[in-house]
Amino acid sequence: FCMGGNAILHATSTGSSLLWSTGATTNNITVSQSGTYYVTATQNGCQRTDSVHVTVTTPPTINLGNDTTLCNGNSIVLDATTPGASFYNWVGGIHTPTLTVNSAGNYFVTVFAGGCISSDTININYKPNPIVNLGADTSLCIGSSILLNATYPNSTYLWNTSSTNSTITVSQTGNYSVVVSLNGCTATDAINVNFIDP
């Protein structure tokens, strides 16, 4: 049985006196620790002994980790793998050691191992990604320019030109890309701009 529980050992021997290895002389004893327990029955000078071994199992340790916040579109694998486990039960009726999560919520698992039950829970939250759209690839006449705009509220920017502004003006042929970051979440886009002779 699992640690924190107990077992009642019962000995029957009609007309005999009983003596347990614990010193008890009753028919029943309650035990809560691992070990081999003996009882001797005596009647008319004759004795008979029997024994039983009791194993107290330590509950498995389950740790899904700290509550976590992810960027939209990402997933996380929750791992409840436990040596000797005979059964896993996630909320929703999933019975695998691991669970892949891609939506917000509280995730709870119960693990059965060695006669013991342990559980853990974790809260998964999601935060939004910024949005960036530089538009379709473009061709312009030499001598003109185009404003590329990646503005998204409260974000930071890094262009492949090394600019950290929300907008850049370009007048040369090339591929221009930007990474927009918001609270640890990112979005990226690229545009090919071609300048041609009139």
C-alpha positions, 0 to 999 in steps of 0.5 A, a space after each residue: 500500500 501507499 505511504 500514509 496508509 495502513 493494513 490490518 493483519 488478521 490471524 485466526 487460530 481457534 482456541 490458541 493464544 497469539 503472539 505477534 512479532 510486534 508483541 501484540 497478542 490480539 487477532 488483528 494488528 494494524 501496520 503502517 511500515 514495510 517489514 515482515 510480520 510474524 505471528 505464533 499461535 500456541 495451543 496445548 504446548 504446540 506452536 505454529 508460525 506464519 508470516 506476511 511481508 508488507 511493502 509500503 510504497 513511496 508515491 511517485 513524484 510528478 512535476 509538470 513544471 511552472 505555469 507557462 506563457 507561450 507565443 501564439 502558434 507554439 506548443 509545449 510537451 507536458 511530461 509526466 513520465 514516471 518509472 514503474 507507472 502503470 497508468 496515466 490519466 490526463 483531464 480529457 481522457 488521454 492516457 499517455 505519459 506525455 501530452 502536447 499542448 497548443 491551447 491555453 488552459 489548466 492541464 491536470 494529470 494523475 499517475 498510478 505507480 506501485 499502488 500509489 496515486 500522485 498528480 500535478 497541474 500546470 496552467 498554460 497561457 498564450 500571448 499574441 504575436 505582432 502582425 507585419 505585412 510589407 506587401 507584395 514584391 514591387 518594381 519601381 523606376 530608378 530614381 523613385 523610392 518606397 516606404 516599407 512600414 512594419 509598425 505594430 503597437 508597442 513593438 521593436 524592430 530589426 531590419 536586415 539593413 540593421 535599422 531599428 525603426 518601424 519604417 524604412 525608405 528604400 531606393 535600391 534593388 534588394 530583398 528587405 526583411 524585418 523582425 517585429 518583436 512584442 513581449 518576447 513574441 516575433 513576426 517576420 516578413 520580407 519584400 523584394 523591391 526591384 528598381 528598373 530603368 524608365 
